[in-house]
Amino acid sequence: MSRFRARVRVMPRPSILDPQGQAVSHALGELGFAGVGDVRVGRAVEVLLEAATADAAREGALKMCERLLANPVTEDYVLEGVEPAP
Amino acid sequence: MKVAVVRFPGSNCDADALHAAAAAGAETTYVWHRSADLGGADVVVLPGGFCYGDYLRPGAIARFSPVMRAVAAHAAAGRPVLGICNGFQVLCEARLLPGALARNAGLSFVCRPVTIRVESDATPFTARYARGQVLRMPVAHGDGRYVADPDTLDRLEREERVVFRYVGGNPNGAMRDIAGITNEGRNVVGLMPHPERAADALLGSEDGAAMFALAGVAAGV
């Protein structure tokens, strides 16, 4: 078994209003940043896990996304990477 | 009739819910979330609060508590389950109700009385209300904006499974002003407002009391 670090990005679905993103967009404008458009606020999750291979780690991480890390009603997820961990 | 109020770490409306059920004449008991059974209860209430500190998403972790298997079995057997506020969030995360509760549109935690209309009297918790009846009770939540995909919303409306709707102002931006819904079997109800905080004249409203006085639920049924 080897150790891996899976990096997951969870974002509000485009069809779902993201009031946090709107508030951040407004605040950036107030700070004088010109041209700030849509902002969306999501969440990054890193999971350290043991698996036989990187593919097995990836498969495990995807299952974690489906079952817990993201809510399919409101959020989309991307498994950004699975890399060996010390 | 025996009512079980489930306590998760972070539940904070458990005593209020138990009190409201007792005041309605029920035998009452608390059930700790690590319990695998419901103590022979006829009715289960998942109370308000912030179980597991709302980590990840409200209700996301509570869904895996051992008691939720018993709650799911109770629901699958057609027996009554009521989720209030955080309890509604848990029921959605557990897929016992469709949709999800997202961050309030205005971002602020909203804690004030609201007006809701009873849209369905076909659930055990609303059988004592009249359809169209208007109730006054508080909300207290930061994540109460009901969301679902358009097909689910259409289906809920078509099947008359929207149980409560906000009227005269929507406190959280909920889609189609939805404050509470029920499952296909009409035995699982979730709502964001707090009927247990409006179950006694001393609290400023008694409109929620009837939600705990279940008609036609006898012991062992």
Chai-1 contact restraints between the chains, C-beta under 6 A:
chainA,res_idxA,chainB,res_idxB,connection_type,confidence,min_distance_angstrom,max_distance_angstrom,comment,restraint_id
A,I16,B,V147,contact,1.0,0.0,6.0,A-B,restraint_1
A,P19,B,R103,contact,1.0,0.0,6.0,A-B,restraint_2
A,P19,B,A105,contact,1.0,0.0,6.0,A-B,restraint_3
A,P19,B,L107,contact,1.0,0.0,6.0,A-B,restraint_4
A,A23,B,L107,contact,1.0,0.0,6.0,A-B,restraint_5
A,N71,B,R57,contact,1.0,0.0,6.0,A-B,restraint_6
A,N71,B,A100,contact,1.0,0.0,6.0,A-B,restraint_7
A,V73,B,G99,contact,1.0,0.0,6.0,A-B,restraint_8
A,V73,B,A100,contact,1.0,0.0,6.0,A-B,restraint_9
A,T74,B,A100,contact,1.0,0.0,6.0,A-B,restraint_10
A,T74,B,A102,contact,1.0,0.0,6.0,A-B,restraint_11
A,T74,B,V147,contact,1.0,0.0,6.0,A-B,restraint_12
